[in-house]
Amino acid sequence: MGSANDVVNRLRKHLSNHKGYTSKAKDWTVVYQEACDSKEVAVKREFSIKKWKSRKMIEVLIEKNR
């Protein structure tokens, strides 16, 4: 998860050879994205989803928006 203006370039960075957590997996795909009015709103939304700490709730969110 993360906020980005350019999802394509963010995904490309995750898939590239770089140091960091996301460099270990090479099978990243975008399964959900949500538009927000500002970066501040996007970051708050991201943290609220992360606070759920529930795979089931996140899967419901993804399925509901397909």
C-alpha positions as CSV (number, residue, x, y, z in Angstrom):
1,M,0.0,0.0,0.0
2,G,1.0,3.5,-0.5
3,S,0.0,6.8,-1.9
4,A,1.3,7.9,-5.3
5,N,0.3,10.3,-8.1
6,D,1.6,7.9,-10.7
7,V,0.7,4.3,-9.8
8,V,2.5,2.9,-12.9
9,N,5.8,4.4,-12.0
10,R,5.4,3.4,-8.3
11,L,4.7,-0.2,-9.4
12,R,7.7,-0.1,-11.8
13,K,9.9,1.0,-8.9
14,H,8.7,-1.9,-6.7
15,L,9.5,-4.3,-9.5
16,S,13.0,-2.9,-10.2
17,N,16.2,-3.9,-8.6
18,H,16.5,-1.6,-5.6
19,K,17.2,-2.0,-1.9
20,G,14.3,-2.2,0.5
21,Y,11.4,-4.4,1.5
22,T,9.5,-4.3,-1.8
23,S,12.5,-5.4,-3.8
24,K,12.3,-9.0,-2.6
25,A,9.1,-9.9,-4.4
26,K,8.9,-9.5,-8.2
27,D,5.2,-10.3,-8.5
28,W,3.6,-7.0,-7.4
29,T,0.2,-6.2,-9.0
30,V,-2.3,-3.4,-8.4
31,V,-5.5,-5.0,-7.0
32,Y,-7.0,-1.8,-5.5
33,Q,-6.6,1.9,-5.9
34,E,-8.7,4.8,-4.6
35,A,-8.6,8.4,-5.7
36,C,-8.4,11.1,-3.1
37,D,-8.7,14.9,-3.2
38,S,-5.3,15.5,-1.7
39,K,-2.2,13.7,-0.5
40,E,-3.2,14.4,3.1
41,V,-6.5,12.7,2.6
42,A,-4.8,9.8,0.8
43,V,-2.3,9.2,3.6
44,K,-5.1,9.3,6.3
45,R,-7.1,6.8,4.3
46,E,-4.1,4.5,3.9
47,F,-3.4,4.6,7.6
48,S,-7.0,3.9,8.5
49,I,-7.0,0.8,6.2
50,K,-3.7,-0.4,7.7
51,K,-5.1,0.0,11.2
52,W,-7.8,-2.6,10.3
53,K,-5.1,-5.3,10.5
54,S,-7.6,-7.7,9.0
55,R,-7.0,-9.5,5.8
56,K,-10.7,-10.3,5.6
57,M,-11.8,-6.7,5.8
58,I,-9.2,-5.7,3.1
59,E,-10.3,-8.6,0.9
60,V,-13.9,-7.3,1.2
61,L,-12.8,-3.8,0.3
62,I,-11.0,-5.1,-2.8
63,E,-13.9,-7.4,-3.9
64,K,-16.5,-4.6,-3.3
65,N,-14.6,-2.3,-5.7
66,R,-14.0,-4.7,-8.6
